[in-house]
């Protein structure tokens, strides 16, 4: 080894490097507490590595560590046969086990099953079940429905229908709501920009406003009625009386409930209705039966019914 | 015993010992990849083709926008096998589902919800409205708006280069007849057609026109591509075909 340098004043060994004539660095050993802490972290890392488990030591699978013993879960195969399966510890098997044995999960399943077996009227009468529907339904509604229909179900005028009023485009019975949620709906009103002139559209708009007794130009509405029942063909979907057909999802124009044109807040009411006639409507409610189970949809229907009843 | 100083002052020792230390770190990361084949689940469609397919060119461009706009900084694409995640997001993510992602978008930050199964959850019209300004549809949302997606024309000039590059890292896009036939065998004819690099531009137009994702059929915008990508996320595997045991046995 090279020569040993010492600081002339203290006599302590230095690295032998000198800066600015006299500045030197002591070459003291590391403090013992530091060295032992370092060794301890190395040992900790190795133990952690095995237990985590990053290293396939086989110890974890054999259950030498708390909570990582073998897992037995019930597997229902595609033929419907249920058998007990035992496997080494892994997170997928643990999930299967928890879905079958977790106390809260069993409770959730039990309630879901009971609600599924009840009629909607009975659910509404049973305070225990309807409070389950209220809390569990709120979760599903919040995750899947509120994105469009908003957290309280009030919808967005011009885009997404309001679920808390009494007006239903596709029918408000439990069976119809269930069908809407399971299969989805496609709302389609053609654009009349090319088939009707601007004056004709204004006339139709005035007639549509007259149907619900909203302020309108009487002479123009009279002309509009002819187009509504004739050239425009509006009555084919909205019916000659303007009450709409649940089978087609066409809106009832005689109530004062507006889902597409924001008539109550519009200054120029004719203009907002004309805009809808001009552009037409393309709306889609996605189908949910691929994502939600039948029982979950039932809870959702009951929840929506409760929302609209309040 | 060799002193630390001996190693520090002898370049030869230093090089050899550094190499050994680095290779241990490297091997620990590399060796598990030799066994990765066994961890990718085999998932098939009802007619026996591979269920998970590479992205169509339009979806791939949407994916590039997803990374460009930094969506991954707030959204993960990894549903973990936990009860609460199963109830909220659906079936846990499979390794197979991100096998053609380079790089995968698993992420770990969830300022927003997980997007691994967001495909088909909301309508394209909703997605367009939401991306433009999230508060139009979710008043309490903290997500920023991305209004330029709707106004920017989609730049697809480099799609051939992009697909060719992905092919080099193992994504089975085809650029000749042999590759196409292999894809027909693996994914079925309908999918194989979308993976043909030579027809990439036609396929972009075709899908955008059919999907009309941004609600404006007259233009091809960045919004079209991003929504096409979002709408396919997590939709490729039909979980009704498999029981619990099938996926557990891969672990």
Interface residues (C-beta under 8 A of the other chain):
Chain A: X1 X2 X54 X73 X75 X76 X77 X78 X85 X87 X90 X91 X92 X93 X94 X95 X96 X98 X99 X102 X105 X143 X144 X146 X147 X148 X150 X151 X156 X159 X160 X282 X283 X284 X285 X286 X290 X291
Chain B: X5 X6 X9 X28 X80 X81 X82 X83 X86 X88 X90 X92 X120 X121 X122 X123 X125 X126 X129 X130 X136 X137 X138 X139 X140 X215 X241 X242 X243 X244 X245 X247 X248 X249 X251
